[in-house]
Amino acid sequence: MSDQQQLPQQFEIQKIYLKDVSLETPNSPMIFTEQWQPQTEVRLETGAKPLAENFFEVSLTVTVTAKLGDRTAYLVEVQQGGLFALRGFGDEQMGPMLHAYCPNILFPFAREELASLIGKGGFPALLLNPINFDSLYLQRLQQQQAQAAASPSSSAPTTS
């Protein structure tokens, strides 16, 4: 057995913090005079990078754009960060931990900040539904595998 398999699994939240926030209301104050029936788009991005052995920064970026017709009412973006210690997890477990489990922890913090910013911008409340980060992670893996299968491998053996 390898050392990683013998170690008990440990997961610790070291810190949760805001990395970046942005609120743009390019058409205010005139947008407030229009009937509020926006089309809302939500984009999510996750990222993870090692900082030291067993120590990772995970980021979750949530971008919400609300439009009335072709005019943007608001664009708000929150990048929520977290420092996490993960010990004893195998390579096959690190992807789901860093790109699904940790973003699940960060999401309520990002959702709260988004709601606060939107309210401070003078707009009606927006409550984001829960996100299934496990499903999103699996979809991303399947897309990557499909792309890898579709493109020729540059490391394929050649014969002379």
Buried (B, 14 or more C-beta within 10 A) or exposed (E): EEEBEEEEEEBEEEEBEEEEBEBBBEBEEEBEEEEEEBEEEBEBEBBBEEEEEBBBBBBBBBBBBBBBEEEBBBBBBBBBBBBBBBBBBEEEBBBBBBBBBBBBBBBEBBBEBBBBBBEEBEBEEBEBEEBEBBEBBEEBEEEEEEEEEEEEEEEEEEEE
